[in-house]
């Protein structure tokens, strides 16, 4: 890897770490406010979709060798990025017992 590539990689790593810090700060700021945390999750999902459908697709490899390299990286680095949604059963399991009882009574 040449010196320029290493420098660019370090710059990207620094930018990504800054993003992580900002998101953690937002989570801390929203602590105790479920609606705000849900808004944060929605924003992150939208950002993921925007990057995937825009810049990522526009930069997909245009030859077999580059495609192979991308697929190899996806496989070795943990697979395709995915934002998992909480299943309703998990959501309900996290409700306090009195809230769960109210839900059952309304049915």
BAVEX-936700 format. One record per atom (N, C-alpha, C): residue in three letters; x, y, z. Coordinates in steps of 0.2 Angstrom, whole numbers, plus 5000, padded with zeros to 4 digits. Layout:
N
ALAXYZ
...
END
This chain:
107
UNK500449945000
UNK500050005000
UNK500450065000
UNK500350114995
UNK500850174995
UNK500650225001
UNK501050265002
UNK501050315007
UNK500350355006
UNK500150375000
UNK499550414999
UNK498950375001
UNK498950314999
UNK498350275001
UNK498350265009
UNK498850255012
UNK498850245019
UNK498550315023
UNK498850365020
UNK498550435023
UNK497850445022
UNK497550425016
UNK496850425014
UNK496450375019
UNK496750325020
UNK496450275024
UNK496350295032
UNK496950335034
UNK496950355041
UNK496450415041
UNK496350455036
UNK495950515036
UNK495150485036
UNK495050435032
UNK494350405033
UNK494250375039
UNK494750345042
UNK494650315049
UNK494450365054
UNK494750425054
UNK494650485058
UNK493950505057
UNK493750515051
UNK493050545049
UNK492550495052
UNK492650435051
UNK492150385054
UNK492150385061
UNK492750395065
UNK492750395072
UNK492350455074
UNK492450515070
UNK492050575072
UNK491250565071
UNK491050525066
UNK490350515065
UNK490150465071
UNK490550415073
UNK490350375079
UNK490250415085
UNK490750465086
UNK490650505092
UNK490050555092
UNK489850575086
UNK489250625086
UNK488650585087
UNK488650525084
UNK488050475085
UNK487950455093
UNK488550445096
UNK488550425103
UNK488250485107
UNK488550545105
UNK488250605109
UNK487550615108
UNK487250605102
UNK486550615101
UNK486150565105
UNK486450505105
UNK486050445109
UNK486050475117
UNK486650495119
UNK486650525126
UNK486150575127
UNK486150625122
UNK485650685123
UNK484950655123
UNK484750605119
UNK484050585118
UNK483950535124
UNK484350515128
UNK484250465134
UNK483650485137
UNK483150435138
UNK482550445142
UNK481950475137
UNK482150485131
UNK481650505126
UNK481550465121
UNK481050415121
UNK481050365116
UNK480850385109
UNK480450435109
UNK480250465102
UNK480850495099
UNK481350535103
UNK481950555100
UNK482450505098
UNK482450455102
UNK482850395100
UNK482650365093
UNK481950355093
UNK481650325087
UNK481850375081
UNK481750435082
UNK481950485076
UNK482650475074
UNK483150465079
UNK483850455078
UNK483950395073
UNK483550335076
UNK483650275072
UNK483350285065
UNK482850315064
UNK482550335057
UNK483050375053
UNK483350425056
UNK483850465052
UNK484450415050
UNK484650375054
UNK485250335053
UNK485050285047
UNK484450255047
UNK484150215042
UNK484150255036
UNK483850315036
UNK483850355030
UNK484550365027
UNK484950385031
UNK485650395029
UNK485950335026
UNK485850275029
UNK486050215026
UNK485750205019
UNK485150215018
UNK484850205012
UNK485050255007
UNK485150315009
UNK485450365004
UNK486150345002
UNK486550325006
UNK487250305004
UNK487250244999
UNK486850195001
UNK486750134997
UNK486550144990
UNK485950184990
UNK485650194984
UNK485950244979
UNK486350284982
UNK486750344979
UNK487450324977
UNK487850354982
UNK488550344981
UNK488850274980
UNK488550234984
UNK488850164984
UNK488750134977
UNK488050134975
UNK487850104968
UNK488250144963
UNK488350204963
UNK488750244958
UNK489450224958
UNK489750194963
UNK490450174963
UNK490550104963
UNK490050064961
UNK490149984961
UNK490649974955
UNK491049914956
UNK491549904952
UNK491349894944
UNK491749904940
UNK491549894933
UNK491949844929
UNK492349804933
UNK492649744930
UNK492649684935
UNK492849624933
UNK492849564937
UNK493249564943
UNK493849594941
UNK494449594947
UNK494249644952
UNK493949694951
UNK493749744956
UNK493149714960
UNK492649684956
UNK492049654959
UNK492249594964
UNK492749554962
UNK493049504966
UNK493349534973
UNK493649584972
UNK494049614978
UNK493449644982
UNK492949674980
UNK492449704984
UNK492049644988
UNK491849594984
UNK491549534987
UNK491949504992
UNK492649494991
UNK493149464996
UNK493149515002
UNK493149575001
UNK493149625007
UNK492449615011
UNK491849615008
UNK491249605011
UNK491249545015
UNK491549485012
UNK491549425016
UNK491949425022
UNK492549455021
UNK493049455026
UNK492949505032
UNK492549555030
UNK492449605035
UNK491849605039
UNK491449555038
UNK490849545042
UNK490149545038
UNK490249545031
UNK489649545027
UNK489349605025
UNK488749605023
UNK488449665020
UNK488149705026
UNK488249775026
UNK487949815031
UNK487149815031
UNK486949805037
UNK486149795038
UNK485949825044
UNK485449865043
UNK485149895049
UNK484549855051
UNK484549815057
UNK484049775059
UNK483549815063
UNK482949795061
UNK482349825065
UNK482149775071
UNK481949805076
UNK481749765082
UNK481049735080
UNK481049665082
UNK480449635080
UNK479949655086
UNK479249645084
UNK478749675088
UNK478749635095
UNK478949565095
UNK478949525101
UNK479449545105
UNK480049565103
UNK480649595107
UNK480449665110
UNK480049705106
UNK479849765108
UNK479349755114
UNK478849715113
UNK478349705119
UNK478749665125
UNK479249625124
UNK479549595130
UNK479949645134
UNK480149705131
UNK480449755134
UNK480049805138
UNK479349795137
UNK478849845141
UNK478849825148
UNK478749875152
UNK478649855160
UNK478049815161
UNK478049775166
UNK477449725167
UNK476749765167
UNK476749825170
UNK476049855170
UNK475849875163
UNK476349895159
UNK476149925152
UNK475949865148
UNK476249805149
UNK476049745145
UNK475349725148
UNK475149725154
UNK474549705156
UNK473949755153
UNK474149815153
UNK473649865150
UNK473549845142
UNK474049825139
UNK474049805132
UNK473549745131
UNK473649695136
UNK473149635135
UNK472449655137
UNK472349705142
UNK471649725144
UNK471349755138
UNK471649795134
UNK471349835128
UNK471149785123
UNK471349725122
UNK471249685117
UNK470549655118
END
